């Protein structure tokens, strides 16, 4: 059964927000000499993109609370953050070098914390009921998530920053920006879970451990001279406008996509394989259709899924491709759960793996066949990090495997490039990032006033111009897809007859 398409009357919700205070929250007690003064980055951290990851948590007022509860919540957030930073102490530092290797100087410089109040715009529940567009959610961030532009700015930048916005009703929105150089999504949410646990405990007890990077730096040691990009480019063309839109898949739609994606090779596709493959297919189809509608000839798209696209960009991949159409899907395989010796709690760093997935997409193929192929290829790619592979990683060969895999991926991509450039019909380069945080406990970040009513990203138009982010829905076992593409591609996805809207709802109200 195919779920019916649905669209909402969402718009850019207008709020009058006023910043009332700005301060720096430092650890509640000095973190040195308890810990090392420097926190060296791993090889994977070095290759991580120098951008901030935005995330926003929405906490409506509970019926038993008064309107003044918002101010009390702010006090709790500040005091518990100071205590949490003694545990995740590198987040209070600043980036620099140690022994010619990028490192965080754990100098307790602190975390910027601003407070804002909504002076006009109604309740938080009413705001969420308007189905706000992603670009309107950026007003809840402490600063623009794309503000880093130079190496000097990066070295002065905080590792994380927070803004708490209080609605007249007492509802609170907690907006965060976290620096990707020192943390991946798992690290960030581990910190948020710790911070919220400290808040619930009143700042004491809990038996919490301390953050460390020993595992990451031992498995993937960095060396002087390793690449350390200070800029990040997803390959968007000059003058192109990017738009972020939110699409929601309910349980029925996910079940239908899993059934269609089922094949002899993948008899039990996961939610990610089904929804991720389907969204990837829709992005490819939108790119091809948009180009054809602009007067170009239909093309067969050679698509490559690569875990962590930033490896390509620092090798100049997007600088040498001028004529062909390439979609690069970006996904991250978290190695933590695959290790025989599990990493300790609060392991800071980027602990993900790069793995290419090839797919040659044609609009002439049936939807079922394409989805089955994509699910198979995604499953095959995930299987690359098998027990034998993990034995190499944990056996002291992580750095060698990382560099070897990068070389293999680069050769494969260049082979696809040379094959495509033989076609004169190709005219555009696209890098489409696909990642998932569906398995992370976003909705367990409870500061003592209940779980968030919603957890969102904001627009990714500047940080990740072509991307798909999959995350859990607050209702049931659904999934949200935050899609950032060019205006033409987004227009194709939002058409009433689009493949995507046959299974997903366009930004439904909460």
TAZISUL-V874157 format. One record per pair of residues at least 12 apart in sequence whose ideal C-beta (glycine too) atoms are under 8 Angstrom apart, sorted by the first residue. I is the first residue (numbers start at 1). GAP is how many residues later the second one is. If there is no record, write none. Layout:
i	gap
I	GAP
I	GAP
This chain:
i	gap
1	251
1	255
2	254
2	500
2	501
3	247
3	249
3	250
3	253
3	499
3	500
5	491
5	496
5	497
5	500
6	495
6	499
6	500
6	502
7	487
7	489
7	494
7	498
7	499
8	123
8	497
8	498
8	499
8	500
8	501
9	122
10	120
10	121
10	122
10	123
10	496
10	497
10	499
11	119
11	120
11	121
11	122
12	120
12	121
12	123
12	124
13	108
13	114
13	117
13	119
13	120
13	123
14	107
14	122
15	103
15	105
15	106
15	112
15	124
16	102
16	103
16	104
16	105
17	99
17	100
17	101
17	102
17	104
17	122
17	148
18	98
18	99
18	101
19	95
19	96
19	97
20	95
20	96
20	97
21	93
21	94
22	90
22	91
22	92
22	93
23	89
23	90
23	91
24	85
24	86
24	87
24	88
24	89
25	53
25	56
25	57
25	60
25	85
25	86
25	87
25	88
25	137
26	56
26	59
26	66
26	82
26	83
26	84
26	85
27	55
27	56
27	58
27	59
27	62
27	65
27	81
27	83
28	51
28	54
28	55
28	57
28	58
28	175
29	57
30	78
31	54
31	55
31	58
31	61
31	75
31	77
32	74
32	76
35	54
35	71
35	175
36	70
37	68
37	69
37	70
38	58
38	60
38	65
38	66
38	67
38	68
39	51
39	54
39	64
39	65
39	67
39	143
39	174
39	309
40	58
40	59
40	61
40	62
40	63
40	173
40	177
40	182
41	60
41	61
41	62
41	63
41	140
41	141
41	172
41	176
41	181
41	308
42	171
42	174
42	175
42	177
42	178
42	179
42	180
42	307
42	308
43	177
43	178
43	179
43	180
43	183
43	355
43	356
43	359
44	172
44	176
44	305
44	306
44	307
44	308
44	358
45	57
45	136
45	137
45	171
45	177
45	304
45	305
46	56
46	176
46	180
46	181
46	182
47	179
47	180
47	182
47	261
47	263
47	264
47	267
47	303
48	132
48	133
48	136
48	260
48	262
48	302
49	131
49	132
49	180
49	183
49	261
50	98
50	104
50	129
50	130
50	131
50	179
50	180
50	181
50	182
51	94
51	95
51	97
51	128
51	129
51	181
51	412
51	413
52	93
52	94
52	95
52	96
52	125
52	126
52	127
52	128
52	411
53	92
53	124
53	125
53	126
53	127
53	130
53	132
53	135
54	84
54	87
54	91
54	121
54	122
54	123
54	403
54	404
54	409
55	120
55	121
55	123
55	133
55	137
55	400
55	401
55	402
56	81
56	84
56	85
56	117
56	118
56	119
56	120
56	399
56	400
56	401
56	402
57	116
57	117
57	118
57	119
57	135
57	388
57	395
57	397
57	398
58	66
58	70
58	113
58	115
58	394
58	395
58	396
58	397
58	398
59	14
59	65
59	112
59	113
59	114
59	115
59	388
59	390
59	391
59	393
59	394
60	63
60	64
60	65
60	68
60	109
60	111
60	393
61	62
61	63
61	64
61	106
61	108
61	109
61	110
62	387
62	388
65	105
65	384
66	104
67	101
67	102
67	103
68	102
69	101
69	380
70	96
70	97
70	99
70	100
70	101
70	102
71	95
73	91
73	93
73	97
73	99
73	374
73	376
74	41
74	90
74	92
74	98
76	123
76	371
76	372
77	36
77	85
77	87
77	95
77	97
77	122
77	370
78	35
79	124
80	115
80	116
80	118
80	119
80	123
80	367
81	30
81	32
81	81
81	114
83	115
83	120
84	107
84	110
84	111
84	114
85	23
85	25
85	26
87	107
87	111
87	121
87	122
87	123
87	124
87	259
88	103
88	106
88	123
88	258
88	260
89	17
89	19
89	121
89	122
90	14
90	16
90	69
90	92
90	121
90	123
90	258
91	20
91	68
91	69
91	91
91	100
91	120
92	14
92	15
92	16
92	17
92	18
92	19
92	67
93	12
93	13
93	14
93	15
93	16
93	66
94	13
94	15
94	61
94	62
94	63
94	64
94	65
95	59
95	60
95	62
95	64
95	84
95	86
95	87
96	59
99	125
100	124
100	125
101	121
101	122
101	123
101	125
102	79
102	120
102	126
104	55
104	78
109	49
110	48
111	47
111	48
111	49
111	50
111	51
112	30
112	31
112	46
112	49
112	50
113	29
113	48
113	49
113	50
113	51
114	28
114	48
114	49
114	50
115	48
115	49
115	50
115	51
116	47
116	48
116	49
116	50
117	48
117	49
118	47
118	48
118	49
118	50
119	49
121	46
122	45
122	46
123	44
123	45
123	46
123	48
124	43
124	45
124	47
124	48
124	49
124	329
125	44
125	46
125	328
127	40
128	325
128	326
128	381
128	382
129	380
129	381
130	379
131	376
131	377
131	378
131	379
133	112
133	113
133	374
134	110
134	111
134	112
134	322
134	323
134	324
134	325
134	326
134	348
135	109
135	323
135	324
135	326
137	319
137	320
137	321
137	322
138	320
138	321
139	26
140	23
140	25
140	33
140	35
140	318
141	22
141	34
141	35
141	36
141	317
142	19
142	20
142	21
142	33
142	34
142	35
143	18
143	34
144	318
145	32
145	313
145	317
145	318
146	316
146	317
149	82
150	80
151	79
154	27
154	76
157	22
158	21
159	19
159	20
159	23
159	24
160	16
160	17
160	18
160	19
160	28
160	31
161	15
161	16
162	12
162	13
162	14
163	12
163	13
176	12
176	16
178	13
180	170
182	166
182	167
183	165
183	166
183	167
184	148
184	150
184	165
184	166
184	167
184	168
185	147
185	250
185	252
185	255
186	148
186	150
186	165
186	254
187	160
187	161
187	162
187	163
189	248
189	251
189	252
189	253
189	256
190	155
190	156
191	20
191	155
192	253
193	248
193	251
193	252
194	14
194	152
195	250
195	252
196	248
196	249
196	250
196	251
196	252
199	248
199	249
200	246
200	247
200	248
208	138
209	135
209	136
209	137
210	136
211	135
211	136
211	137
212	132
212	134
212	135
212	136
213	134
213	135
213	136
215	128
215	129
215	132
215	134
215	136
216	131
216	132
216	133
216	134
216	135
217	132
219	132
219	174
219	175
219	179
220	178
220	179
220	182
221	177
221	178
223	176
227	87
229	81
229	84
229	85
232	78
232	81
232	231
233	80
233	85
234	75
234	79
234	84
234	197
234	199
234	230
234	231
234	232
234	233
235	78
235	82
235	83
235	86
235	93
235	194
235	195
235	196
235	230
235	231
236	229
236	230
236	250
237	191
237	192
240	225
240	246
240	247
241	220
241	245
241	246
242	218
242	219
242	220
242	223
242	224
242	242
242	243
242	244
242	245
243	216
243	218
243	241
243	242
243	243
243	244
243	247
244	213
244	214
244	215
244	216
244	217
244	238
244	239
244	240
245	237
245	238
245	239
245	245
245	248
245	249
245	261
245	262
246	210
246	234
246	235
246	236
246	237
246	260
246	261
247	32
247	233
247	234
247	236
247	246
247	253
247	254
247	257
247	258
247	259
247	260
248	225
248	230
248	231
248	232
248	233
248	256
248	257
248	259
248	260
249	26
249	224
249	229
249	230
249	231
249	232
249	254
249	255
249	256
250	223
250	225
250	226
250	228
250	255
251	225
251	226
251	227
253	250
253	251
254	17
254	20
254	21
254	223
254	224
254	225
256	247
257	17
257	18
257	21
257	114
257	246
258	12
258	13
258	16
260	14
260	107
260	108
260	111
260	112
261	12
261	13
261	16
261	17
261	110
261	111
261	113
261	114
262	110
262	113
263	109
263	112
263	113
265	107
265	111
265	114
266	106
266	109
266	110
266	113
269	106
269	110
271	167
271	208
272	106
272	164
272	166
272	198
273	101
273	102
273	105
273	106
274	97
274	101
275	195
275	204
275	206
276	55
276	102
276	158
276	160
276	192
276	194
277	94
277	97
277	98
277	101
278	93
278	96
278	225
279	155
279	189
279	191
279	202
279	204
279	221
280	23
280	25
280	47
280	49
280	94
280	152
280	154
280	188
281	80
281	86
281	89
281	90
281	93
281	218
282	211
282	216
282	217
282	218
283	44
283	46
283	149
283	183
283	185
283	200
283	202
283	206
283	210
284	17
284	19
284	43
284	77
285	76
285	78
285	207
285	214
286	199
286	202
286	203
286	204
286	206
286	207
286	212
287	14
287	38
287	40
287	141
287	143
287	198
287	202
288	13
288	37
288	73
288	75
289	74
289	203
290	196
290	198
290	199
290	201
290	202
291	34
291	136
291	137
293	195
293	199
294	194
296	129
296	131
297	128
298	65
299	26
299	124
299	126
299	127
300	60
300	61
300	62
301	24
301	25
301	26
301	59
301	60
301	61
302	22
302	23
302	24
302	56
302	57
302	58
302	59
302	114
302	117
302	118
303	23
303	24
303	25
303	26
303	55
303	56
303	57
303	58
304	22
304	23
304	24
304	25
304	52
304	53
304	54
304	55
304	108
304	109
304	112
305	23
305	24
305	25
305	26
305	51
305	52
305	53
305	54
305	72
305	73
305	76
305	129
306	22
306	23
306	24
306	25
306	48
306	49
306	50
306	51
306	103
306	107
307	23
307	24
307	25
307	26
307	45
307	46
307	47
307	48
307	49
307	74
308	22
308	24
308	44
308	46
309	19
309	21
309	122
309	124
311	43
311	95
311	98
312	16
312	97
312	98
312	101
312	119
313	118
315	95
317	93
317	96
318	111
318	113
320	97
321	96
321	100
321	108
322	107
323	97
323	98
323	101
323	103
323	104
324	93
324	96
324	97
324	99
324	102
324	105
325	95
325	101
325	102
325	103
325	104
325	105
326	90
326	91
326	94
326	103
326	104
326	105
327	34
327	103
327	104
327	105
328	85
328	102
328	103
328	104
328	105
329	28
329	103
329	104
329	105
329	139
330	101
330	102
330	103
330	104
330	105
330	137
331	47
331	103
331	104
331	105
332	20
332	21
332	103
332	104
333	19
333	20
333	22
333	49
333	52
334	17
334	18
335	16
335	17
335	18
335	50
335	55
335	58
336	15
338	47
338	52
339	51
339	54
339	55
340	50
340	51
340	54
341	53
353	32
353	52
354	48
354	51
354	52
354	55
355	26
355	27
355	29
355	30
355	50
355	54
356	25
356	52
356	53
356	56
356	57
357	20
357	21
357	23
357	24
358	19
358	54
358	58
359	14
359	15
359	18
367	132
389	12
430	36
431	35
432	34
432	35
432	36
432	53
433	31
433	33
433	34
433	35
434	33
434	34
434	36
435	32
435	33
435	34
435	35
436	33
436	34
436	35
437	32
437	33
437	34
437	35
438	32
438	33
438	34
438	41
440	32
442	13
442	29
442	30
443	12
443	29
443	31
452	22
453	21
453	57
454	20
454	56
455	16
455	17
455	19
457	12
457	14
457	25
459	25
460	22
460	24
461	23
464	20
465	19
466	18
466	19
466	20
467	15
467	16
467	17
468	13
468	14
468	15
468	16
469	12
469	13
470	12
474	36
481	23
494	12
